[in-house]
Amino acid sequence: MYDVIVVGARCAGAPTAMLFARAGYRVLMVDRAEFPRDTLSTLYIHQPGVALLNRWGLLEQVTATGCPPIDKVVYRVEDLVMSGCSLPADGIRSAYAPRRFLLDAILADAAVAAGVEFRQGCAVDSVLVEDEQVVGVGYRTADGRHHEERARLVVGADGMRSRFASLVGAATVTEHPVMTCAYYAYWDPFVDHFDLREGRGQWVGALPTNDATLVAAYFPQSEFERVRRDALGAYLEALRTSAPDLYAHIEGREPLERLRGTGDQRNFFREPAGLGWALVGDAGHHKDSITARGITDAFRQAQLLADCLTGKDLADPDELIDGLEEYAALRDESMIDAYYSTLSVAELNLPGHRLDALRAIAADQGDMDRYFSTLAGVLSVDEFHTPELLARMEAV
């Protein structure tokens, strides 16, 4: 009998397993993949996520990979240019964008170092239920053998298409249509900051990662079928028209790796917890990647679940339920504003009132930094909208 089984070993699952193990619980972590393995990702970790890496004692390992700090954001929309950096989160002002095969390995290794038993190549295909409470999982190994393990708590961290969420019947409580499709490629290094370009119907971003620059192009979901027929051509044309100076760095060159993309960026909240189970990361909540909040929010949910349950007797149904109910309420409260802000950006239509607001913000460097702090999750929307800023917005 384990105290906790975590299904999934990437940016949500590995920190969750690590934190429970560090708190003294017996933890099993399973993942259907074999590590190290890359995955489609924006890579970006906002300052609150970096602060958690630092709190967990893992930031030094991330920087040791050669991943550069990102201390500046430049955001261009029509004729407007905003430049600045988020305010610090727990003393951390730099963001980072490490390659996922490096980051995920660091997180999984940290979980194992904390005492987690890690089984790779194990695909969960069933849940064990007693008296309506989840008490374990069944999984199949690469050689086809089936195994079962039991635990007081099972945590699903297996991504947007979570098999575990389906098995426990986690209901979708909030959902919006898919809004964008996105394509990414790696190029020889040519930027040292996070460079964002927004236009009507297009969005382009470039950022530095390990020995490369990641460049992403976003399109409305309505254009997905057109774009996918010639993804590289559409991607390069988006760069040429929306970011000609970025395009000049890659014109005539080949990407370091193949172009990758997706037209399946779902927007939803699922039930975060139930009897004997919880969801963290994309398994419980996913939004369009255009605001690059996925990794940071996965870290935050892992820490939140551990905070709500650490010190509790997981064998006591009342203590377990109390902790899970607290986690459920706090997860929704902490994620909802960023969810709707992301949906607004993912519309890719630049309404006039939003441009007017950005012009008011751009008039003051402090407000620009506070704006980037809101995008990063350091400040809430309410904290950002000071009386002085609201007055200036009304005057535009």
N, C-alpha and C positions, 0 to 999 in steps of 0.2 A: 504494500500500500504506500503510494506516494502522497505527499501533502498536496502537490500541485503538478499537473501535467500541462505543458505548453505545446500547442500544435502550431508549428511555424517558428523559424529560427532566424528571421531577418530583423528589420529595424524595430519592430514591435515585440516580437517573440523573444529574441535573445536578451534584451534589457529586462523584460518582465521576468524571465527565468532567473537571470543573474540577481535581480533585486530580492526575489523571494529566497534564493539560496543564501545570499548574504545575510538575510534576516533569520536564518537558521532552519528553514523549511527544506524538506527532502523533495527535490524537483527532477522531473524527467522532461526533456525537450525533444520533440521529434519533428523531422522535416522530410518531405518527399524528395527534396533535391540532395545532391552531393556537393559539398562545399570544397573549395571556393567556386562560385558560379555567379556570373554577372546577371543583371536584370535591368529592364528599361526603367529609367529614373531621371528626374531633373537634377539629382545629386545634391541640391542646395540644402544646407542646414542653417536655418535662421539662428540668431543670437540666443534665444531661449533654449534651443536644442543643443547648441555648442556649450552653453552653461551647464546643461545636464551632463554632457560628456565630461566636462571638467569636474563636476561634482562626483561623477562615478570613477574618476581617476583614469579616464581613457583618452582625454584630449591630446596628451603628449604622444600617445601611440598614433593617433590620426595625423598629427603634424609631422611625425617621423616618417610617414609615407612620402613626404615631399609635397603634400597638398598645400597650396599657398593660402594664406589668410585673405579674405575679401573684406576690405575696409571702406569700400566706396561703391555706391550705386548711382548710375546715370540713367535717367528715365526720360525718353524723348517721346512726345506725343504732339503731332502736327508741328507747329513752330515753337512749342514750349520745351524747354530743357530744365529738368530738375536734377540736382546732384547733391548727394549727402550720404549719411550713414545713420543707421539706427543708434539710439541711445543704448548704453550698456544693459545687459541682462546679467545680474549677479556679478558685475565687474567685467563681463565679457562683451567686447564691442565688435569683434571680428566674426564674420560668417565663414563657413568652409563648404567646399563641394567635392568631397573625396569620391573616387570611383567606388562603385558599390561592391565589387568583388574584394576590395580592400577593407572598406568599412564593415561589411557584413561579417568578414572573417574576424576582425577585431572584436566585434560584439559577441560572436559565438564563442570565441576563445575566452573572453572575459567571463561568460556564463560557465564554461567548463572549469575555469580557474576558481570560480566561486563554489564549485561542488556540484554543478548540474550534470546529470547523466544525459549525454547527447547521442541520439540515434539518428543517423542520416539515411536517406533512401527509404523512408518509412511513410507510406501514404495512408492516412487515416480514412477508414471507410465505414465506420460505425461508432455509435456511442453506447455505453452501458448505462442503463437506467434502472433504478430501484425506488419504488414509492414516489415516482414522478421526478426524482432527482437524478441528475447526471452523476455517475460515480466512476466513470472511466471511458476508455476508448478502445476500439479495435483497429488494428492497422496491418497493412500488408507490406512485406519487405520486397526487395528487388528480386529475390529468388522465388517469390510467389507464396511464401509461408505466411500464415496469419497468426497474429499475436493479440493478446488483450492485456491491458494494464489498468489499474484502478487508482483513484485519487480522490481526496476530499474536494478538490476544485480543479476543473479543466478549463484552460484559457485558450480560446481560438485566436490565433494571430496569423492566419493563413491567407491574408490578402483580400482584395476586393471581391473576388469570386469564391469566397470562403466556403469550402465544403463543410467545415465544422458548423458554420452558422446555419447551413441548410439542415444538417443532421439534428441540431437541437431545436429547429423551428423558430429561429430568431426572426421576428416580424420586422419588416421595413416600416418605420414609423414616419419618416419624412423622405420624399423622393422628388427629384426634378429631372427633366430630360437631359440627355447627353448634349453638350453645347459646343464642344470643339473636338477637332482631331489634331494630333501633334506628331511632328517628325523631328528626330535628333540625329546629329552626326558629330564626330570628333575630328578636329583639325589640328594642325601644328599650332603651337601656342602663339596668340597674338593679342590677347586682352589680359589686363591685370585687375579688372573690376567686373561687377555685374552690370551689363549693358542691356537695357530694355528699350524696345521700340514698339509703340502701339499706334495702329492706324485702324481705319474702318475696315473691318473684315480681315485684318491680319495682325499678328503679334509675333515679334522676333526677340529672342533673348540670347545673350552670349555670356559665358562665365569661364574663369580658369579652373581647371582641375589638375589632376596629376599628369604633368608633362603633356598637356593638351588643352585646347579650348573646346568646350561643348557649345554648340550652336543649335538652337531649337526654333522651329517655326510652327505657329498655330494657325489653324483655319477654322471657319465655321463648320459645324458638323454637317450642314446641308451640302458642303462641297466635298465630303469625304470620298464619294464614289469617283468624282472627277480627279481628285488629287491622287488617290491610290493607283490609278491607271498609269501615271507617270510620276511617282512620288519624288524622285530625285529632281526631275525637271521643275515640278511645282515648288519644291523646297528652295531650289536655287533662284527661281524667279521671285519668290517671296523675299528672299534676302536682297536681290538686286533692286527691287522696287521699294522695299521698306527700310533697308539699311545698306545703301550703296557703299558706304565707307567700310562696313564689315565685309560686304561681298568682295571688295577689292582685294582683301587679304586671301581669299580662297579661290578667286577666279582662275580657272585653268588647272587647279590642283585636284587631287583625289583625297577624299576623306581617309582618315587613319583606319577607320573601320566602316563596315557597311551602314547605310542609313537604316534607322529603325523608327517605327512609328506605331500609332494606335488610333483607332477611332472609337474606342470603348472606354471612355472616361466617365464613369457613372457618378451621380451625385445623390447621396442618400445618408440617412442615419438608420441603422438597425437597432433593435433592442440591445442595450449594452450588457445585460446580465440576466440570469435566471437561476433556477434552483440548481446549484452545483456548477454553474458555468459563467464565463464572462468572455467578452470580445474586446480586443485591443487593436489599435491601428486600423488599417484599411478594412479589416474584417467587419468592424463595427461601424465605421464612418469613413466615407470616401467623398472627395470632391475633385473637381477639375484641377489638373496639375499646373495650371497657368500661374498660380500664385506660389507654387513650390513649397507648400506647407506640409506635405505628406510625411517626410522623415521627422521633422520637428514635432508634429502632432503625435506621431507614433511614440516618440520618446516621452512626451508629456503624459500620454495615456498609460504607458508602462509605469511611470513613476506614480501617477495618481492611483492606479489599482493597488500597487504595493503599499502606498501610504494608507489607503483605506483598510487594508487587511493585515498589515504587519502588526504582530503582537496579539492577534486574535487566535483563538483555538478553532481551527478550521473544522475540527470534528464536532464542534458545538453548532447545531443548525441555526440557532438564534444569532450567535456571533457572526457566522458566515453570511447570513441573510442581511444583517445590519450593515456589514461592510460592503456588500455588493450593492445594496440600495443607495448607500452614500456615494459609491463610485458612479452609479448610473446617473444620479442627479448632477454631480459635479462634472462628469464628462460632457453632458449636453450643455450645461451652463458655460463651460469653458470653450466650446467649439462652435457654438451657433453663430456668433457674429462673423467669424472668419468664413464660415460656410456661405452666408448670404453675400458677403463682400466678394468672395471668389466668383459666385454666380454673376454678380454685376460685371466684373472684369471679363468673364468668359463670354458675355454677350457680344463683345467685339463691335459695338456700334457707336461708342463715343457720344453719348447724348450731350447736348449743349450745356446743361446744368453741371455736368461732371467736369467739363473743360473749364467752365467758369470757376468752379471750386479749386481746380488745380492751379489756375492762374493766381488765385488769391493766396494759395499755399506757397507758390514759388516766389512770392514777394518778400519772404523772410526765411533766412537760412535755418533759424531755429525751428520754424514750422515745417520746413522740408525734412529736417532730421526727425522730427516728431511724426511726420507722415510715414517715413520709412520705418520708424519704430512701430507704428500701427500695423503695417504690412508684415512686420516680423513677429508680431505678437507680444512685443514688450509693453506697449500701451494699448488700452482698450479704446474703442471708438469714442466712448464718452470722455475718457481722459484726454483724447486728442483734440476734441472740439472745445477749446477754451472760449470764453466770451469774446476775447480780442479777435480770435480767428473767425468766429461766427459773424462778428460785425464786419470784418473785412470781406468775407464772402458775400454778405448781403449788399455791400457797396459795389461789387463788380458788375 
